[in-house]
């Protein structure tokens, strides 16, 4: 292992917000060799819409542009046991059911304000699902090319190491 890999692994481990399965997904490892829950195209589109509420498009591309839903599906399939996958996708189904009962439409059909309201209610109604979804969305976004180069400051060929450099007002945080 070279120094750069070691620093990256330590930085990711010390992040504290990333669970072990999500960390394995970031590193491209597979820890679940058992059965997985099949994911339909509708569920993947639903994940895309939900992730885009968590990280919307602003002056930088959002979660949908980064393809976060594909990261979430892969990490859930490859790194979480089937029981956790079932709980996660049950939370997704519950959100859709709650959207239908509150607004008369599925989550994907809601307008932006209604989606935000549904996600806000999700933070209290099913906090465990929301936290897992938020963790996977943020991790998937900032480890994607779009997140690392458009939302974060990125220097593809770094110069000398400067350990403490003040950020200019409005400057983005640096990508690893």
N, C-alpha and C positions, 0 to 999 in steps of 0.2 A: 504494500500500500504506500502510495506516495504522500507527500505532505499535504497537497491540495485535497486529495480524497479524505485524508484523516481530518482535516479542518472542516470539510463539508459534513462528514458524518457526525463529528462532535457538535457542530452548530445545529444540525437537524435534531440530534438527540436532546440538546439542551433547550430546544424550542418550547418544550413543556406542553404545548397545546396540541401536539400531534400524537395520536395514539400509536401503539406498536403496529397494528395492522396497516394503518395509513402510511406509516414510515416505511414498512416493507413495500408497499405499493409505489412510493416515491422512488425507492431504490430498485424497482423492477423485479422484486423477488416474489415468489409464490409460496404462501404458507398454508393455503387450503388445498389439499389434494383429494378431498372428499367431494360429495355432491354439491351442486350449486343450484340456486333458484334461477330458472330461465327468465329472461327479461324481454318483454315485448317491445316493439317499436314505439307503441303508445307510451309505455312507461319511460322509455328513453327520452321521448319528446317532452314528457311531463317533467323529468329530471332537468332537462335543458331549461324549461320555463322557470322552474323553481330556483335553480342556480342563478338564473339571470335576474331574479328579484333580489337575491342575496348580494350579488356583484353585478349591478346594472351597467349598461353602456353609458359613459359620461364623456369626458374629454379623452378617455381611453376605452378600448374595447372591453365589453363585459364578458361574463362567464360563458355565455352562449357562443360568442366569437372564438373563445379559447377552446371550445369543445370539451368543457368540463364534464359533461354528462358521460362521455366515453371513459374518462378517467374514473368516475364514480362507479360505473358498471364494472370496469376491469378490476378495480381495487376490491369492491364488494365480492366479486366472483373469486378472485385469486387469493385474497388475504383474510377474509372473514369466514368463520364457520357457518354452516347452513342455517343454524338457529338465529344467528345475528342477521343474516341476510333476510330471513323471513320476517323478523321484527322490523327491519328497515323498510322493506317493501310493504308491510302492513301499515306502517306509518304513512307511507306515500298514498296508499289506498284510503286511509282514514282522512287525510287532508282533502282528497278529492270528494269523499262523501260529505265532509263538513262544508266544502265549497258548494256542493249541490244543495244542501239543506239551507245554507245561509243566503246564497245568491241565485239559486235555481239554475246554475250552470256549472260545468266542470271547471277545474282550476285553469286549464289551458285556455278556455273560452272567456275568462274574466278579463276586464280591462286592467290597466296598470294599478290604479288606486285600489281596486278590489283585491288584486293579488297581494299588494302590500298589507292590506287589512287582514287577509287570510293568513299570511305569514306571521304577522304580529300576534294573532290569536293562537297560532301554532306554538309560539314561544312559551305560552302558559298551559295550553291544552296538552301538548305532547313535547315537553321540553327535551327529553332524551333523543327523540327523532330529530328535532330541530338542531340540537348541538352536533349530532353525527353528520347531518346534512351540511351544516355550516363548516364543520371541520374538513370534510371531503371537498367542498366547493372551494374554500380558501386554499387548501393544499394543492388541489388540482389546478387552480388558476395561477398561483404564483410559481408553480413548477412547470407551467406550459411556456412555450416560446412567446406567445402573446403577452402573458403576464410578466415574464421576466424581462422582456425587451420594450414593451409599450407602457406598462404601469410602473415599472421600477427603472431606475437609472441603470444602464447596462454599458459596460466597456468591454468589448470582445477581446481586445488585446491590451491587457493592463500594463501600465508602466511600473515604476518602482512602488514599493509598499509604503504607504503612509498610514500609520495606525490611527491617528486622530485628525480628521479633517472636518472642519465646520461645514455644515450644509448651508447653501445660499437660501434666502427666503423663497419658498415655492419649489425648491428642488425636490425631486423624488428620492426615496430611499434607494440604496444600492442593491442590486441583485447579486446573489452569490455566484 
